[in-house]
Amino acid sequence: MRGAIAIVSTALALSLVYGSGPAQSGGSMPVPCPTFRGDCDFPSLDSVRMIDTQTGWAATHGYRPNALLHTTDGGIHWKDATPLRTTGQKVDVWRFTILSSAIVWVTPASKGGPDATAEIFRTIDSGRTWKSVALPASSLSSISFIDPHEGWLIAFLAAAMGRQAVEIYRSIDSGETWIKVAASEGNVGSGLPVYGAKENVTFLTPTTGWVTVWDYRVPGSTAFLYVTHDGGRTWGEQSLPLPSGWAPSWMARPWSPKFFTAKDGIFPVFYVLFNDSREETGVLAAFYTTRDGGTTWTPTKPLSIADRDDPYSIVDMEHGWVSDGDALFATSDGGRNWTTLQPAGPFADVKQLEFVSSQIGWALRRISPYLIKTLDGGRTWTSVAYTISGK
């Protein structure tokens, strides 16, 4: 699959799961459960990724092992689809990447160590069966597939004093096998920087892709986007213009570029601002846009928010949302202008936004109710009383 259809799938390709928030259900602390049962409390949802208004995937938090869940009715009912090891034990889900309602890759939590291996589990039948492969790495920080067969990942090796050793792997057989194509150290000529966290990889075509770099050591550094045009073998820094509203010092936290066609995409960057005393003075969220396949990126009007890790969601080149946990901001013109919404309903302490259209979206909260939904673009929210069942 190539062209615009493949690129739309790429918009769903990078979906990461991070642990945060208390594990609660209803208004009480959970009762530990050996399995998902109807007579005990369940862990909270940590991350939700929806394919459309009905189908999506989620991971739990606060329960070991953390589970992978699948819904086909808009998040009301979730089914446990967690991969099993050869021993029959469930893996502890750390991150997951979705390409479609049926195709998902899961990265379990890694134990680390000098001889560590990182596993990838893959399903092509919505979690009914899984296959796994191991790579020599401490963990896998990002996976990006442009179609069911061809993908890339970042393998994390080690970090010290701001240096981060990573390797880039490529697969052309749906993740059955992986070939190392580049490394940040010991591979002269790759162009990947030695310093900074290489957190996200996103590919648009079999040759063109990007890696984001977050270097907290050097405020004001603009080297946070690297591009390849040869399938990941060599990389070069891509220069980006700065938005307006700058403080004397700042630090950029880039997220993954997201493409909607072969030409059109958005690249979110959160800028943490500092004064001369190196004290944080605020955060600006800027959505860079491209209309030429990522050759050039143009910053939109920056949005002043409260925290660098604020949840955001983008559904197309015009519609996006950003929250500081309690407030909600929306754009309908690609970030050129932002509207402050006054959400009705239980919109507070939000840790993730997940919209699938200009009107329909979900949000995860750190407190009960944990899953809420909107049908009018974020103006009103209602709680979703979800249940979880075993396989």
C-alpha positions as a Markdown table, in Angstrom:
| # | Residue | x | y | z |
|---|---|---|---|---|
| 1 | Met | 0.0 | 0.0 | 0.0 |
| 2 | Arg | 1.5 | 3.3 | -1.1 |
| 3 | Gly | 0.4 | 6.9 | -1.7 |
| 4 | Ala | -2.2 | 8.9 | 0.2 |
| 5 | Ile | -4.0 | 5.8 | 1.6 |
| 6 | Ala | -0.8 | 4.6 | 3.3 |
| 7 | Ile | -0.1 | 8.0 | 4.6 |
| 8 | Val | -3.5 | 8.2 | 6.3 |
| 9 | Ser | -2.5 | 4.9 | 8.1 |
| 10 | Thr | 0.7 | 6.6 | 9.1 |
| 11 | Ala | -1.3 | 9.1 | 11.1 |
| 12 | Leu | -2.2 | 6.3 | 13.4 |
| 13 | Ala | 1.2 | 4.6 | 13.4 |
| 14 | Leu | 2.9 | 6.2 | 16.4 |
| 15 | Ser | 1.0 | 5.5 | 19.5 |
| 16 | Leu | 3.0 | 5.4 | 22.8 |
| 17 | Val | 1.9 | 4.3 | 26.2 |
| 18 | Tyr | 3.4 | 5.9 | 29.3 |
| 19 | Gly | 2.4 | 5.1 | 32.9 |
| 20 | Ser | 0.8 | 7.9 | 35.0 |
| 21 | Gly | -2.0 | 8.5 | 37.4 |
| 22 | Pro | -3.5 | 6.4 | 40.2 |
| 23 | Ala | -5.1 | 3.0 | 39.5 |
| 24 | Gln | -8.7 | 3.5 | 40.7 |
| 25 | Ser | -12.2 | 2.5 | 39.6 |
| 26 | Gly | -15.3 | 4.3 | 40.6 |
| 27 | Gly | -14.6 | 6.3 | 43.7 |
| 28 | Ser | -12.6 | 3.7 | 45.6 |
| 29 | Met | -9.1 | 2.3 | 45.5 |
| 30 | Pro | -8.8 | -1.0 | 43.5 |
| 31 | Val | -8.9 | -4.5 | 44.9 |
| 32 | Pro | -6.0 | -6.4 | 43.4 |
| 33 | Cys | -7.3 | -8.9 | 40.8 |
| 34 | Pro | -5.4 | -11.9 | 39.5 |
| 35 | Thr | -7.5 | -11.7 | 36.3 |
| 36 | Phe | -10.1 | -9.3 | 34.9 |
| 37 | Arg | -13.3 | -10.3 | 36.6 |
| 38 | Gly | -16.7 | -8.6 | 37.0 |
| 39 | Asp | -16.6 | -8.7 | 40.8 |
| 40 | Cys | -13.6 | -6.5 | 41.5 |
| 41 | Asp | -12.3 | -3.1 | 40.6 |
| 42 | Phe | -10.3 | -2.5 | 37.5 |
| 43 | Pro | -7.1 | -0.5 | 36.9 |
| 44 | Ser | -7.5 | 2.9 | 35.2 |
| 45 | Leu | -6.8 | 3.4 | 31.5 |
| 46 | Asp | -3.3 | 4.8 | 30.8 |
| 47 | Ser | -3.6 | 5.6 | 27.1 |
| 48 | Val | -6.4 | 5.2 | 24.5 |
| 49 | Arg | -6.0 | 5.2 | 20.7 |
| 50 | Met | -9.1 | 5.1 | 18.6 |
| 51 | Ile | -9.2 | 4.1 | 14.9 |
| 52 | Asp | -12.7 | 5.5 | 14.4 |
| 53 | Thr | -15.9 | 6.2 | 16.4 |
| 54 | Gln | -16.2 | 2.5 | 17.5 |
| 55 | Thr | -12.9 | 0.8 | 17.3 |
| 56 | Gly | -9.8 | 1.4 | 19.4 |
| 57 | Trp | -7.0 | 0.2 | 21.7 |
| 58 | Ala | -6.0 | 1.1 | 25.2 |
| 59 | Ala | -3.5 | 0.1 | 27.9 |
| 60 | Thr | -4.1 | -0.1 | 31.6 |
| 61 | His | -2.1 | 1.5 | 34.4 |
| 62 | Gly | -1.5 | 0.5 | 38.0 |
| 63 | Tyr | -1.9 | -3.2 | 37.5 |
| 64 | Arg | 1.0 | -5.6 | 36.9 |
| 65 | Pro | 1.1 | -6.7 | 34.3 |
| 66 | Asn | -0.4 | -3.7 | 32.5 |
| 67 | Ala | -2.8 | -5.0 | 29.9 |
| 68 | Leu | -3.6 | -4.2 | 26.3 |
| 69 | Leu | -7.4 | -3.7 | 25.6 |
| 70 | His | -9.5 | -3.7 | 22.5 |
| 71 | Thr | -12.9 | -2.1 | 22.0 |
| 72 | Thr | -15.4 | -2.2 | 19.1 |
| 73 | Asp | -18.2 | -0.1 | 20.6 |
| 74 | Gly | -16.6 | 3.2 | 21.3 |
| 75 | Gly | -15.0 | 2.4 | 24.6 |
| 76 | Ile | -18.0 | 1.0 | 26.5 |
| 77 | His | -16.7 | -2.6 | 26.6 |
| 78 | Trp | -13.0 | -3.5 | 26.5 |
| 79 | Lys | -11.6 | -6.9 | 25.9 |
| 80 | Asp | -8.2 | -8.0 | 27.2 |
| 81 | Ala | -6.0 | -8.7 | 24.2 |
| 82 | Thr | -2.6 | -8.8 | 26.1 |
| 83 | Pro | 0.1 | -10.9 | 24.4 |
| 84 | Leu | 1.3 | -14.0 | 26.2 |
| 85 | Arg | 4.8 | -15.2 | 26.6 |
| 86 | Thr | 5.8 | -18.8 | 25.8 |
| 87 | Thr | 5.4 | -19.5 | 29.5 |
| 88 | Gly | 1.8 | -18.5 | 29.3 |
| 89 | Gln | 2.3 | -15.3 | 31.3 |
| 90 | Lys | 1.0 | -12.0 | 30.1 |
| 91 | Val | 3.5 | -9.4 | 29.1 |
| 92 | Asp | 3.7 | -6.1 | 31.0 |
| 93 | Val | 2.6 | -3.7 | 28.2 |
| 94 | Trp | 4.7 | -0.5 | 28.1 |
| 95 | Arg | 4.0 | 0.9 | 24.7 |
| 96 | Phe | 1.9 | 0.0 | 21.7 |
| 97 | Thr | 1.7 | 1.0 | 18.0 |
| 98 | Ile | -1.5 | 0.6 | 16.0 |
| 99 | Leu | -1.8 | 0.6 | 12.2 |
| 100 | Ser | -5.4 | -0.6 | 11.9 |
| 101 | Ser | -8.1 | -2.3 | 13.9 |
| 102 | Ala | -6.3 | -5.6 | 13.4 |
| 103 | Ile | -2.6 | -4.8 | 13.2 |
| 104 | Val | -0.8 | -3.8 | 16.5 |
| 105 | Trp | 2.7 | -3.9 | 17.8 |
| 106 | Val | 3.4 | -4.1 | 21.5 |
| 107 | Thr | 6.6 | -3.3 | 23.4 |
| 108 | Pro | 6.7 | -4.8 | 26.9 |
| 109 | Ala | 8.5 | -3.2 | 29.8 |
| 110 | Ser | 12.2 | -4.0 | 29.7 |
| 111 | Lys | 14.3 | -5.1 | 32.6 |
| 112 | Gly | 17.4 | -3.4 | 31.2 |
| 113 | Gly | 21.0 | -4.5 | 32.0 |
| 114 | Pro | 24.1 | -4.9 | 29.8 |
| 115 | Asp | 22.8 | -8.0 | 28.1 |
| 116 | Ala | 19.2 | -6.9 | 27.8 |
| 117 | Thr | 17.0 | -7.7 | 24.9 |
| 118 | Ala | 13.8 | -5.8 | 23.9 |
| 119 | Glu | 10.9 | -7.7 | 22.6 |
| 120 | Ile | 8.2 | -6.8 | 20.1 |
| 121 | Phe | 4.9 | -8.6 | 19.9 |
| 122 | Arg | 2.8 | -8.3 | 16.7 |
| 123 | Thr | -0.8 | -9.2 | 16.0 |
| 124 | Ile | -2.6 | -9.1 | 12.6 |
| 125 | Asp | -6.0 | -10.4 | 13.9 |
| 126 | Ser | -7.0 | -7.9 | 16.6 |
| 127 | Gly | -5.1 | -9.7 | 19.4 |
| 128 | Arg | -6.3 | -13.2 | 19.0 |
| 129 | Thr | -2.8 | -14.4 | 18.1 |
| 130 | Trp | 0.7 | -12.9 | 18.6 |
| 131 | Lys | 4.2 | -13.4 | 17.3 |
| 132 | Ser | 7.3 | -11.9 | 18.9 |
| 133 | Val | 10.9 | -11.0 | 18.0 |
| 134 | Ala | 13.8 | -9.8 | 20.3 |
| 135 | Leu | 16.4 | -7.1 | 19.6 |
| 136 | Pro | 19.6 | -6.4 | 21.5 |
| 137 | Ala | 18.5 | -3.2 | 23.2 |
| 138 | Ser | 17.5 | -1.9 | 26.6 |
| 139 | Ser | 14.1 | -0.7 | 25.3 |
| 140 | Leu | 12.3 | 0.4 | 22.1 |
| 141 | Ser | 11.3 | 4.0 | 22.2 |
| 142 | Ser | 9.3 | 4.4 | 19.0 |
| 143 | Ile | 7.9 | 2.4 | 16.1 |
| 144 | Ser | 6.5 | 3.7 | 12.8 |
| 145 | Phe | 5.0 | 1.6 | 9.9 |
| 146 | Ile | 3.9 | 3.2 | 6.6 |
| 147 | Asp | 1.9 | 0.0 | 5.7 |
| 148 | Pro | 1.4 | -3.5 | 7.0 |
| 149 | His | 4.9 | -4.6 | 5.8 |
| 150 | Glu | 7.4 | -1.7 | 6.1 |
| 151 | Gly | 8.4 | 0.0 | 9.3 |
| 152 | Trp | 11.2 | 1.4 | 11.4 |
| 153 | Leu | 12.0 | 1.6 | 15.1 |
| 154 | Ile | 14.4 | 3.3 | 17.6 |
| 155 | Ala | 16.3 | 0.9 | 19.9 |
| 156 | Phe | 17.6 | 2.5 | 23.0 |
| 157 | Leu | 21.0 | 1.2 | 24.2 |
| 158 | Ala | 22.4 | 3.4 | 26.9 |
| 159 | Ala | 22.5 | 7.0 | 28.2 |
| 160 | Ala | 25.0 | 9.0 | 30.3 |
| 161 | Met | 25.9 | 12.7 | 30.7 |
| 162 | Gly | 23.4 | 13.8 | 28.1 |
| 163 | Arg | 24.6 | 11.2 | 25.6 |
| 164 | Gln | 22.1 | 8.7 | 24.3 |
| 165 | Ala | 23.1 | 5.7 | 22.2 |
| 166 | Val | 20.4 | 4.5 | 19.9 |
| 167 | Glu | 20.1 | 2.3 | 16.8 |
| 168 | Ile | 17.6 | 2.6 | 13.9 |
| 169 | Tyr | 16.2 | -0.7 | 12.6 |
| 170 | Arg | 14.1 | -1.3 | 9.5 |
| 171 | Ser | 11.7 | -4.2 | 8.7 |
| 172 | Ile | 10.1 | -5.0 | 5.3 |
| 173 | Asp | 8.3 | -8.1 | 6.5 |
| 174 | Ser | 5.7 | -6.8 | 9.0 |
| 175 | Gly | 8.2 | -6.9 | 11.8 |
| 176 | Glu | 9.2 | -10.6 | 11.5 |
| 177 | Thr | 12.8 | -9.5 | 11.1 |
| 178 | Trp | 14.7 | -6.3 | 11.6 |
| 179 | Ile | 17.9 | -4.9 | 10.1 |
| 180 | Lys | 20.0 | -2.2 | 11.7 |
| 181 | Val | 20.4 | 0.7 | 9.3 |
| 182 | Ala | 22.0 | 3.5 | 11.5 |
| 183 | Ala | 23.3 | 4.3 | 14.9 |
| 184 | Ser | 24.1 | 7.4 | 16.9 |
| 185 | Glu | 27.5 | 6.2 | 18.1 |
| 186 | Gly | 30.1 | 4.1 | 16.5 |
| 187 | Asn | 28.6 | 4.6 | 13.1 |
| 188 | Val | 30.4 | 7.6 | 11.5 |
| 189 | Gly | 28.4 | 9.1 | 8.7 |
| 190 | Ser | 24.9 | 8.3 | 10.0 |
| 191 | Gly | 24.4 | 12.0 | 11.0 |
| 192 | Leu | 22.4 | 11.1 | 14.1 |
| 193 | Pro | 23.5 | 13.3 | 17.1 |
| 194 | Val | 25.2 | 11.7 | 20.0 |
| 195 | Tyr | 23.6 | 14.0 | 22.5 |
| 196 | Gly | 19.9 | 14.4 | 23.2 |
| 197 | Ala | 16.9 | 12.0 | 23.6 |
| 198 | Lys | 16.0 | 10.4 | 20.3 |
| 199 | Glu | 12.3 | 9.8 | 21.2 |
| 200 | Asn | 10.2 | 9.6 | 18.0 |
| 201 | Val | 10.6 | 8.1 | 14.5 |
| 202 | Thr | 8.1 | 8.8 | 11.8 |
| 203 | Phe | 8.2 | 7.8 | 8.2 |
| 204 | Leu | 6.2 | 9.2 | 5.3 |
| 205 | Thr | 7.5 | 7.1 | 2.4 |
| 206 | Pro | 10.0 | 4.1 | 2.1 |
| 207 | Thr | 12.8 | 6.7 | 1.9 |
| 208 | Thr | 11.8 | 9.8 | 3.8 |
| 209 | Gly | 11.4 | 10.0 | 7.6 |
| 210 | Trp | 12.1 | 12.0 | 10.7 |
| 211 | Val | 13.6 | 11.5 | 14.2 |
| 212 | Thr | 12.9 | 14.0 | 16.9 |
| 213 | Val | 15.7 | 15.0 | 19.4 |
| 214 | Trp | 15.1 | 16.5 | 22.8 |
| 215 | Asp | 18.3 | 18.0 | 24.3 |
| 216 | Tyr | 17.7 | 19.4 | 27.7 |
| 217 | Arg | 21.4 | 20.4 | 28.2 |
| 218 | Val | 21.4 | 23.2 | 25.7 |
| 219 | Pro | 18.6 | 25.7 | 26.0 |
| 220 | Gly | 17.9 | 27.5 | 22.7 |
| 221 | Ser | 19.2 | 24.6 | 20.6 |
| 222 | Thr | 17.1 | 24.3 | 17.3 |
| 223 | Ala | 18.5 | 20.8 | 16.4 |
| 224 | Phe | 15.4 | 18.9 | 17.3 |
| 225 | Leu | 14.3 | 17.4 | 13.9 |
| 226 | Tyr | 16.5 | 15.2 | 11.8 |
| 227 | Val | 15.4 | 13.9 | 8.3 |
| 228 | Thr | 16.5 | 11.0 | 6.2 |
| 229 | His | 16.0 | 10.5 | 2.4 |
| 230 | Asp | 17.6 | 7.1 | 2.1 |
| 231 | Gly | 15.4 | 4.9 | 4.3 |
| 232 | Gly | 17.1 | 5.7 | 7.5 |
| 233 | Arg | 20.8 | 5.1 | 6.7 |
| 234 | Thr | 21.8 | 8.8 | 6.9 |
| 235 | Trp | 20.3 | 11.7 | 8.7 |
| 236 | Gly | 20.6 | 15.5 | 8.6 |
| 237 | Glu | 19.4 | 18.3 | 10.8 |
| 238 | Gln | 16.4 | 20.1 | 9.4 |
| 239 | Ser | 16.3 | 23.8 | 10.2 |
| 240 | Leu | 13.0 | 25.2 | 11.5 |
| 241 | Pro | 12.0 | 28.8 | 12.0 |
| 242 | Leu | 11.0 | 29.9 | 15.5 |
| 243 | Pro | 7.5 | 31.1 | 16.4 |
| 244 | Ser | 6.9 | 34.5 | 17.8 |
| 245 | Gly | 6.7 | 35.4 | 21.5 |
| 246 | Trp | 10.2 | 34.3 | 22.6 |
| 247 | Ala | 11.8 | 34.5 | 26.1 |
| 248 | Pro | 15.6 | 35.0 | 26.5 |
| 249 | Ser | 16.0 | 31.2 | 26.9 |
| 250 | Trp | 13.9 | 28.2 | 25.9 |
| 251 | Met | 13.9 | 24.4 | 25.5 |
| 252 | Ala | 12.1 | 22.6 | 22.8 |
| 253 | Arg | 10.1 | 19.3 | 23.4 |
| 254 | Pro | 9.2 | 17.9 | 20.0 |
| 255 | Trp | 6.5 | 15.3 | 19.4 |
| 256 | Ser | 5.9 | 13.2 | 16.3 |
| 257 | Pro | 5.1 | 14.7 | 12.9 |
| 258 | Lys | 1.7 | 13.5 | 11.8 |
| 259 | Phe | 0.8 | 13.3 | 8.1 |
| 260 | Phe | -2.7 | 13.3 | 6.6 |
| 261 | Thr | -1.7 | 13.1 | 2.9 |
| 262 | Ala | 1.5 | 12.6 | 1.0 |
| 263 | Lys | 2.0 | 16.4 | 1.2 |
| 264 | Asp | 0.1 | 17.7 | 4.3 |
| 265 | Gly | 1.3 | 17.2 | 7.9 |
| 266 | Ile | 1.6 | 18.8 | 11.3 |
| 267 | Phe | 4.5 | 18.8 | 13.7 |
| 268 | Pro | 3.8 | 19.7 | 17.4 |
| 269 | Val | 6.5 | 21.3 | 19.4 |
| 270 | Phe | 6.2 | 22.5 | 23.0 |
| 271 | Tyr | 8.6 | 25.2 | 24.0 |
| 272 | Val | 9.5 | 25.7 | 27.7 |
| 273 | Leu | 10.4 | 29.3 | 28.3 |
| 274 | Phe | 13.0 | 30.5 | 30.9 |
| 275 | Asn | 14.1 | 33.9 | 32.3 |
| 276 | Asp | 17.7 | 35.0 | 32.8 |
| 277 | Ser | 17.8 | 33.1 | 36.1 |
| 278 | Arg | 16.9 | 29.9 | 34.4 |
| 279 | Glu | 13.4 | 29.8 | 36.0 |
| 280 | Glu | 10.5 | 28.5 | 33.9 |
| 281 | Thr | 8.2 | 31.3 | 32.9 |
| 282 | Gly | 5.7 | 29.4 | 30.8 |
| 283 | Val | 5.2 | 27.0 | 27.8 |
| 284 | Leu | 4.3 | 27.8 | 24.2 |
| 285 | Ala | 2.7 | 25.1 | 22.0 |
| 286 | Ala | 3.4 | 25.5 | 18.3 |
| 287 | Phe | 2.0 | 23.4 | 15.5 |
| 288 | Tyr | 4.3 | 23.5 | 12.5 |
| 289 | Thr | 2.6 | 22.7 | 9.2 |
| 290 | Thr | 3.9 | 21.4 | 5.9 |
| 291 | Arg | 2.2 | 21.4 | 2.5 |
| 292 | Asp | 5.2 | 19.9 | 0.6 |
| 293 | Gly | 5.8 | 16.5 | 2.3 |
| 294 | Gly | 8.0 | 17.9 | 5.1 |
| 295 | Thr | 10.5 | 19.8 | 2.9 |
| 296 | Thr | 9.5 | 23.0 | 4.7 |
| 297 | Trp | 7.7 | 23.6 | 8.0 |
| 298 | Thr | 5.9 | 26.8 | 9.0 |
| 299 | Pro | 5.1 | 27.6 | 12.6 |
| 300 | Thr | 1.6 | 28.7 | 13.5 |
| 301 | Lys | 0.5 | 31.1 | 16.2 |
| 302 | Pro | 1.9 | 29.7 | 19.5 |
| 303 | Leu | -0.5 | 28.9 | 22.3 |
| 304 | Ser | 0.4 | 29.8 | 25.8 |
| 305 | Ile | -0.3 | 26.8 | 28.2 |
| 306 | Ala | 0.6 | 25.7 | 31.7 |
| 307 | Asp | 2.8 | 22.6 | 31.3 |
| 308 | Arg | 5.1 | 21.1 | 28.8 |
| 309 | Asp | 3.4 | 17.7 | 28.9 |
| 310 | Asp | -0.1 | 18.9 | 28.2 |
| 311 | Pro | -2.3 | 16.5 | 26.2 |
| 312 | Tyr | -3.1 | 17.4 | 22.6 |
| 313 | Ser | -5.0 | 15.8 | 19.7 |
| 314 | Ile | -4.9 | 16.5 | 15.9 |
| 315 | Val | -7.5 | 15.0 | 13.5 |
| 316 | Asp | -6.7 | 16.8 | 10.3 |
| 317 | Met | -4.9 | 19.9 | 9.0 |
| 318 | Glu | -7.5 | 22.2 | 10.4 |
| 319 | His | -8.8 | 20.8 | 13.7 |
| 320 | Gly | -6.8 | 20.3 | 16.9 |
| 321 | Trp | -7.1 | 20.6 | 20.7 |
| 322 | Val | -4.7 | 21.2 | 23.6 |
| 323 | Ser | -5.4 | 21.1 | 27.3 |
| 324 | Asp | -3.5 | 22.0 | 30.5 |
| 325 | Gly | -5.5 | 19.4 | 32.3 |
| 326 | Asp | -8.4 | 21.6 | 33.2 |
| 327 | Ala | -8.7 | 24.2 | 30.4 |
| 328 | Leu | -9.3 | 23.2 | 26.8 |
| 329 | Phe | -8.2 | 25.1 | 23.7 |
| 330 | Ala | -9.4 | 24.3 | 20.1 |
| 331 | Thr | -8.4 | 25.4 | 16.6 |
| 332 | Ser | -10.4 | 25.0 | 13.4 |
| 333 | Asp | -7.8 | 26.7 | 11.1 |
| 334 | Gly | -4.7 | 24.7 | 11.6 |
| 335 | Gly | -3.4 | 26.5 | 14.6 |
| 336 | Arg | -3.5 | 30.0 | 13.2 |
| 337 | Asn | -6.1 | 30.9 | 15.9 |
| 338 | Trp | -7.1 | 29.3 | 19.1 |
| 339 | Thr | -10.4 | 29.4 | 21.0 |
| 340 | Thr | -10.6 | 28.8 | 24.8 |
| 341 | Leu | -13.5 | 26.4 | 25.4 |
| 342 | Gln | -15.5 | 26.2 | 28.6 |
| 343 | Pro | -16.2 | 22.5 | 28.8 |
| 344 | Ala | -19.4 | 21.4 | 30.5 |
| 345 | Gly | -19.4 | 18.1 | 32.3 |
| 346 | Pro | -16.5 | 16.2 | 34.1 |
| 347 | Phe | -13.6 | 17.8 | 32.2 |
| 348 | Ala | -10.8 | 18.2 | 34.8 |
| 349 | Asp | -7.4 | 16.6 | 35.6 |
| 350 | Val | -7.2 | 15.3 | 32.0 |
| 351 | Lys | -4.0 | 13.4 | 31.0 |
| 352 | Gln | -4.9 | 12.5 | 27.4 |
| 353 | Leu | -7.1 | 13.7 | 24.5 |
| 354 | Glu | -8.1 | 11.5 | 21.6 |
| 355 | Phe | -10.3 | 12.9 | 18.9 |
| 356 | Val | -11.3 | 11.0 | 15.7 |
| 357 | Ser | -13.2 | 13.8 | 14.0 |
| 358 | Ser | -14.0 | 17.5 | 14.5 |
| 359 | Gln | -16.8 | 16.6 | 16.9 |
| 360 | Ile | -16.1 | 13.2 | 18.5 |
| 361 | Gly | -13.4 | 12.6 | 21.0 |
| 362 | Trp | -12.4 | 11.0 | 24.3 |
| 363 | Ala | -10.3 | 12.1 | 27.2 |
| 364 | Leu | -8.6 | 10.2 | 30.0 |
| 365 | Arg | -8.7 | 11.6 | 33.5 |
| 366 | Arg | -6.5 | 10.9 | 36.5 |
| 367 | Ile | -9.6 | 10.7 | 38.8 |
| 368 | Ser | -13.0 | 9.2 | 38.5 |
| 369 | Pro | -14.7 | 9.2 | 36.0 |
| 370 | Tyr | -11.5 | 8.0 | 34.1 |
| 371 | Leu | -12.9 | 7.9 | 30.6 |
| 372 | Ile | -15.1 | 10.8 | 29.2 |
| 373 | Lys | -16.4 | 11.5 | 25.7 |
| 374 | Thr | -17.6 | 14.5 | 23.7 |
| 375 | Leu | -19.9 | 14.6 | 20.7 |
| 376 | Asp | -19.7 | 18.4 | 20.0 |
| 377 | Gly | -16.0 | 19.2 | 19.6 |
| 378 | Gly | -15.2 | 19.4 | 23.3 |
| 379 | Arg | -17.9 | 21.8 | 24.5 |
| 380 | Thr | -19.7 | 19.2 | 26.6 |
| 381 | Trp | -18.4 | 15.9 | 28.1 |
| 382 | Thr | -20.0 | 12.8 | 29.6 |
| 383 | Ser | -18.5 | 9.9 | 31.5 |
| 384 | Val | -18.1 | 6.5 | 29.9 |
| 385 | Ala | -18.9 | 3.7 | 32.3 |
| 386 | Tyr | -16.6 | 1.1 | 30.7 |
| 387 | Thr | -16.1 | -2.6 | 31.6 |
| 388 | Ile | -13.2 | -4.9 | 31.0 |
| 389 | Ser | -13.5 | -8.6 | 30.2 |
| 390 | Gly | -10.9 | -11.4 | 29.8 |
| 391 | Lys | -10.0 | -13.2 | 26.7 |
